[in-house]
Amino acid sequence: MTPDGRYLIVRGRLWRRANPALPEETRRRLVSELMAARREVGRALRAGDAGPLRAARRRVNEAKIALGERGPPWWSDGAPDENRRLIASTSYARWYGALCGEEGPAP
C-alpha cells in the first residue's frame, strides 16, 4: 500500500483503494454487491451470453465507482489520480524504489 493509503501495488501497478471514509456497513454492502456482480460476470462468460455479461460488467463498474475504486478520486488535496499506472511512471516511483532497495528514477 502507498504511504498515503490511496493505492495498492499489484505486480508493479497502482490500483486505487476503496474510500476509507465510507461507513463500514456501506462498504460491506458494496463489496457484497461487487462480489455478486463478479460471479454474474463469470456465469455469463461461461454461458457465452452477451446481454447478461454487459449487465453484470455494468454492475461491477457501478459498485467500484460507489466504493471509490473508480470514478472521481475520493481525496480532496488536488493530487492526480494515478490509478492503473505502472508505479515506475508515477509520483510513487522513488518511494517504491527505495522500499525495494533500488534507486528510483530521477525527478
C-alpha atoms as an extended CHARMM CRD file, in Angstrom:
* protein
*
       107  EXT
         1         1  MET       CA              0.0000000000        0.0000000000        0.0000000000  PROA      1               0.0000000000
         2         2  THR       CA              1.2620000000        3.5130000000       -0.7420000000  PROA      2               0.0000000000
         3         3  PRO       CA              2.1380000000        5.6960000000        2.2580000000  PROA      3               0.0000000000
         4         4  ASP       CA             -0.9440000000        7.8820000000        1.7460000000  PROA      4               0.0000000000
         5         5  GLY       CA             -3.2330000000        4.8270000000        1.6540000000  PROA      5               0.0000000000
         6         6  ARG       CA             -4.6460000000        5.6330000000       -1.7710000000  PROA      6               0.0000000000
         7         7  TYR       CA             -3.3480000000        2.6660000000       -3.7430000000  PROA      7               0.0000000000
         8         8  LEU       CA             -2.4320000000       -0.9880000000       -3.5350000000  PROA      8               0.0000000000
         9         9  ILE       CA              0.5040000000       -2.1490000000       -5.5980000000  PROA      9               0.0000000000
        10        10  VAL       CA             -0.0220000000       -5.3100000000       -7.6020000000  PROA      10              0.0000000000
        11        11  ARG       CA              2.7140000000       -6.5320000000       -9.9600000000  PROA      11              0.0000000000
        12        12  GLY       CA              4.1910000000       -3.0350000000      -10.2010000000  PROA      12              0.0000000000
        13        13  ARG       CA              0.8880000000       -1.2980000000      -10.9330000000  PROA      13              0.0000000000
        14        14  LEU       CA             -1.1650000000        1.0600000000       -8.7500000000  PROA      14              0.0000000000
        15        15  TRP       CA             -4.7740000000        0.1180000000       -8.0170000000  PROA      15              0.0000000000
        16        16  ARG       CA             -6.9650000000        2.6280000000       -6.2050000000  PROA      16              0.0000000000
        17        17  ARG       CA             -8.2510000000        1.5410000000       -2.8130000000  PROA      17              0.0000000000
        18        18  ALA       CA            -11.7980000000        1.9910000000       -1.6240000000  PROA      18              0.0000000000
        19        19  ASN       CA            -12.6210000000        5.2580000000        0.0780000000  PROA      19              0.0000000000
        20        20  PRO       CA            -11.6640000000        4.8160000000        3.7510000000  PROA      20              0.0000000000
        21        21  ALA       CA            -14.2980000000        7.3820000000        4.7660000000  PROA      21              0.0000000000
        22        22  LEU       CA            -17.1440000000        5.0510000000        3.7450000000  PROA      22              0.0000000000
        23        23  PRO       CA            -19.1350000000        3.8060000000        6.7370000000  PROA      23              0.0000000000
        24        24  GLU       CA            -18.2930000000        0.1600000000        7.4390000000  PROA      24              0.0000000000
        25        25  GLU       CA            -21.8420000000       -1.0610000000        6.7690000000  PROA      25              0.0000000000
        26        26  THR       CA            -21.9260000000        0.7510000000        3.4150000000  PROA      26              0.0000000000
        27        27  ARG       CA            -18.5320000000       -0.6510000000        2.4690000000  PROA      27              0.0000000000
        28        28  ARG       CA            -19.6500000000       -4.1900000000        3.3650000000  PROA      28              0.0000000000
        29        29  ARG       CA            -22.8430000000       -3.8570000000        1.3300000000  PROA      29              0.0000000000
        30        30  LEU       CA            -20.9560000000       -2.5120000000       -1.6980000000  PROA      30              0.0000000000
        31        31  VAL       CA            -18.3080000000       -5.2490000000       -1.5050000000  PROA      31              0.0000000000
        32        32  SER       CA            -21.1020000000       -7.8160000000       -1.3580000000  PROA      32              0.0000000000
        33        33  GLU       CA            -22.7070000000       -6.2650000000       -4.4480000000  PROA      33              0.0000000000
        34        34  LEU       CA            -19.3330000000       -6.2390000000       -6.2140000000  PROA      34              0.0000000000
        35        35  MET       CA            -18.7020000000       -9.9210000000       -5.4920000000  PROA      35              0.0000000000
        36        36  ALA       CA            -22.2000000000      -10.8890000000       -6.6350000000  PROA      36              0.0000000000
        37        37  ALA       CA            -21.7120000000       -8.9450000000       -9.8690000000  PROA      37              0.0000000000
        38        38  ARG       CA            -18.3360000000      -10.6220000000      -10.4410000000  PROA      38              0.0000000000
        39        39  ARG       CA            -19.9810000000      -14.0310000000      -10.0230000000  PROA      39              0.0000000000
        40        40  GLU       CA            -22.5840000000      -12.9730000000      -12.6060000000  PROA      40              0.0000000000
        41        41  VAL       CA            -19.7790000000      -12.0000000000      -14.9950000000  PROA      41              0.0000000000
        42        42  GLY       CA            -18.3140000000      -15.4900000000      -14.6230000000  PROA      42              0.0000000000
        43        43  ARG       CA            -21.6620000000      -17.1850000000      -15.2140000000  PROA      43              0.0000000000
        44        44  ALA       CA            -22.3340000000      -15.0570000000      -18.2930000000  PROA      44              0.0000000000
        45        45  LEU       CA            -18.8550000000      -15.7530000000      -19.6810000000  PROA      45              0.0000000000
        46        46  ARG       CA            -19.2790000000      -19.4990000000      -19.2090000000  PROA      46              0.0000000000
        47        47  ALA       CA            -22.7110000000      -19.3350000000      -20.8640000000  PROA      47              0.0000000000
        48        48  GLY       CA            -21.4510000000      -17.1470000000      -23.7100000000  PROA      48              0.0000000000
        49        49  ASP       CA            -24.3600000000      -14.7780000000      -23.0990000000  PROA      49              0.0000000000
        50        50  ALA       CA            -23.5210000000      -11.2300000000      -24.2300000000  PROA      50              0.0000000000
        51        51  GLY       CA            -26.5690000000       -9.4120000000      -22.8000000000  PROA      51              0.0000000000
        52        52  PRO       CA            -26.1950000000      -10.6300000000      -19.2160000000  PROA      52              0.0000000000
        53        53  LEU       CA            -22.4220000000      -10.1580000000      -19.4840000000  PROA      53              0.0000000000
        54        54  ARG       CA            -22.8450000000       -6.4550000000      -20.3110000000  PROA      54              0.0000000000
        55        55  ALA       CA            -25.3110000000       -6.0400000000      -17.4390000000  PROA      55              0.0000000000
        56        56  ALA       CA            -23.0120000000       -7.8180000000      -14.9720000000  PROA      56              0.0000000000
        57        57  ARG       CA            -19.9850000000       -5.7690000000      -16.0230000000  PROA      57              0.0000000000
        58        58  ARG       CA            -22.0640000000       -2.6130000000      -15.6270000000  PROA      58              0.0000000000
        59        59  ARG       CA            -22.9210000000       -3.7070000000      -12.0580000000  PROA      59              0.0000000000
        60        60  VAL       CA            -19.2300000000       -4.3460000000      -11.3210000000  PROA      60              0.0000000000
        61        61  ASN       CA            -18.3640000000       -0.8660000000      -12.5670000000  PROA      61              0.0000000000
        62        62  GLU       CA            -21.1590000000        0.7720000000      -10.5580000000  PROA      62              0.0000000000
        63        63  ALA       CA            -20.0290000000       -0.9810000000       -7.3540000000  PROA      63              0.0000000000
        64        64  LYS       CA            -16.3960000000        0.0340000000       -7.9390000000  PROA      64              0.0000000000
        65        65  ILE       CA            -17.4350000000        3.6520000000       -8.5000000000  PROA      65              0.0000000000
        66        66  ALA       CA            -19.5470000000        3.6040000000       -5.3300000000  PROA      66              0.0000000000
        67        67  LEU       CA            -16.5880000000        2.1640000000       -3.3830000000  PROA      67              0.0000000000
        68        68  GLY       CA            -14.2970000000        4.8800000000       -4.7580000000  PROA      68              0.0000000000
        69        69  GLU       CA            -12.0680000000        2.4880000000       -6.6840000000  PROA      69              0.0000000000
        70        70  ARG       CA            -13.1120000000        4.1230000000       -9.9720000000  PROA      70              0.0000000000
        71        71  GLY       CA            -14.5860000000        7.4600000000      -10.9240000000  PROA      71              0.0000000000
        72        72  PRO       CA            -13.5680000000       10.7390000000       -9.3340000000  PROA      72              0.0000000000
        73        73  PRO       CA            -10.8170000000       10.4520000000       -6.7040000000  PROA      73              0.0000000000
        74        74  TRP       CA            -12.0750000000       10.3230000000       -3.1240000000  PROA      74              0.0000000000
        75        75  TRP       CA             -9.2810000000       12.5720000000       -1.8350000000  PROA      75              0.0000000000
        76        76  SER       CA             -9.5370000000       16.3490000000       -1.9970000000  PROA      76              0.0000000000
        77        77  ASP       CA             -5.9480000000       17.6210000000       -1.9020000000  PROA      77              0.0000000000
        78        78  GLY       CA             -5.7020000000       18.0090000000       -5.6750000000  PROA      78              0.0000000000
        79        79  ALA       CA             -3.2540000000       15.1120000000       -6.1850000000  PROA      79              0.0000000000
        80        80  PRO       CA             -3.7360000000       13.4350000000       -9.5560000000  PROA      80              0.0000000000
        81        81  ASP       CA             -5.3460000000       10.0400000000       -9.8810000000  PROA      81              0.0000000000
        82        82  GLU       CA             -2.6420000000        7.5460000000      -10.8800000000  PROA      82              0.0000000000
        83        83  ASN       CA             -4.9160000000        4.5040000000      -10.8580000000  PROA      83              0.0000000000
        84        84  ARG       CA             -3.8370000000        1.5680000000      -13.0350000000  PROA      84              0.0000000000
        85        85  ARG       CA             -0.4860000000        3.1460000000      -13.9270000000  PROA      85              0.0000000000
        86        86  LEU       CA              2.8350000000        1.3770000000      -13.6390000000  PROA      86              0.0000000000
        87        87  ILE       CA              4.4070000000        2.5880000000      -10.4190000000  PROA      87              0.0000000000
        88        88  ALA       CA              7.6720000000        3.3970000000      -12.2150000000  PROA      88              0.0000000000
        89        89  SER       CA              5.8950000000        6.1800000000      -14.1200000000  PROA      89              0.0000000000
        90        90  THR       CA              4.1330000000        7.7500000000      -11.1140000000  PROA      90              0.0000000000
        91        91  SER       CA              4.9170000000       10.0980000000       -8.2650000000  PROA      91              0.0000000000
        92        92  TYR       CA              5.4410000000        6.9870000000       -6.0940000000  PROA      92              0.0000000000
        93        93  ALA       CA              8.3920000000        5.6670000000       -8.1400000000  PROA      93              0.0000000000
        94        94  ARG       CA             11.1770000000        6.9020000000       -5.8370000000  PROA      94              0.0000000000
        95        95  TRP       CA              9.3910000000        5.7550000000       -2.6960000000  PROA      95              0.0000000000
        96        96  TYR       CA              8.8050000000        2.3090000000       -4.1840000000  PROA      96              0.0000000000
        97        97  GLY       CA             12.3680000000        2.0610000000       -5.4770000000  PROA      97              0.0000000000
        98        98  ALA       CA             13.7140000000        2.8760000000       -2.0060000000  PROA      98              0.0000000000
        99        99  LEU       CA             11.3140000000        0.3880000000       -0.4540000000  PROA      99              0.0000000000
       100       100  CYS       CA             12.5530000000       -2.3160000000       -2.7920000000  PROA      100             0.0000000000
       101       101  GLY       CA             16.1890000000       -1.3440000000       -2.2940000000  PROA      101             0.0000000000
       102       102  GLU       CA             16.5190000000        0.1020000000       -5.7650000000  PROA      102             0.0000000000
       103       103  GLU       CA             17.2900000000        3.6020000000       -6.8720000000  PROA      103             0.0000000000
       104       104  GLY       CA             14.2050000000        5.3400000000       -8.1700000000  PROA      104             0.0000000000
       105       105  PRO       CA             14.1700000000        7.3680000000      -11.4020000000  PROA      105             0.0000000000
       106       106  ALA       CA             15.4730000000       10.8990000000      -11.4730000000  PROA      106             0.0000000000
       107       107  PRO       CA             12.8790000000       13.5990000000      -10.6990000000  PROA      107             0.0000000000
